[in-house]
Amino acid sequence: MAHVITEECIACGSCIDSCPVGAIHEGDPHYSIDADACIDCGSCVDACPVGAIKPQ
């Protein structure tokens, strides 16, 4: 199950650097996770300072 980035995202970029497979991409106004590329490791969840990343 992939994770999703909610509207609470502040586009700080912390999650991009934490993703080992590059599944996170910049978006406007918030970032997004490619569900097909996500390996559900949870690294992005731990990296997000505002808790905007949730299990899908």
N, C-alpha and C positions, 0 to 999 in steps of 0.2 A: 504494500500500500504506500503510495507516494504521499509526500507532505504538500501542503498548500500555504501560500503566503497571503495573509488576510489584509484588509484595508488599513490595519493598524501599522503597516510597514512605513518606516520613515526614510527608506532608501539610503541607508547608511553604508551599505556594502559589506558589512561584516559576514553575512551569509555566503556571499560569492566566494570569498577567500577560504571559507571552511568546507566547501563542497568538493569532495575528492573526484567527482566525475563531471564537473562543470555543468550541472543540470539547472543552475540558477542564472537567470538573465535579467538585465536591467529592463525596467518598464516604466511607463508613465501613467499614473503617479507612483506605483509601487512595483517591486520586483516580482518575478514569477518563477515557478519551478516546472521544468519539463517533466511531466509524469512518466513518460516513457524512458527517460534517462535516469530518473531518481532511483537510487538503490536502497532507500529507506534506512540510511545509517543513523540519521538524527543529528549529525554534526551541525547542521544549520540551526536546529532548534536550540542547541546549547549556545550558539554564537549570537543569536538574535537578542539585542539588549532590551527590546520592548515586548517580547513574547508574541510576535506576529506570525510565527510559523506553527501550524497545527497539523496533526495527522488528518488525512483526507477521509 
